[in-house]
Structures are given as structure tokens and as C-alpha cells.
Amino acid sequence: MEVVKKIQQFISYWYVRYLVATELYMVDTWEKVIVLSLAQQSDIVFGAFFTLFWYFNYSIIVGGIAQLRSSTAHDVEQIL
């Protein structure tokens, strides 16, 4: 039981530090719910943005560079 109590104290300590760092200890419960839901939604939006950014770089930029390299090598072979 002492291990469980230590774990609860540890979690409680870090939860209080989280509330103080984010200043959520000063707001009401309904405000806390709104702030946390907005934070969760922003994570989803940033995740989608990052995925689109990665796809653009992977498909457009890398594909374009590969085409430039292959066309340049082909042009050099034609000249020689």
C-alpha cells in the first residue's frame, strides 16, 4: 500500500506543478474544460498540418529533384 501512496503523491505533485505552470489552477472547472479541449483540437490541427507539409515535401520536392537529376543525366548522355 505504501507504493500506491507514493505513486499517488508523485502524480499529485506533478499535476499541481502542471496546473501552476499552465496557470490553470486559477480558472473554474468549465474554463479548464474549454482550455484543455482547445489544446487537444490544436494538437489535431498541427498534426494534420505537419502531415500535409511532410507529404508536400516528399511528393513534390523530392519527386521534382529526382526528375531534375534524371533529366540532367539523360541530357548529358545525349550531348556525349
GISULKA-V648143 format. One record per pair of residues at least 12 apart in sequence whose ideal C-beta (glycine too) atoms are under 10 Angstrom apart, sorted by the first residue. I is the first residue (numbers start at 0). GAP is how many residues later the second one is. D is the distance in whole Angstrom. If there is no record, write none. Layout:
i = (I:I)
gap = (GAP:GAP)
d = (D:D)
This chain:
i = (18:21:21:21:22:23)
gap = (13:13:14:17:12:12)
d = (9:8:9:9:10:8)
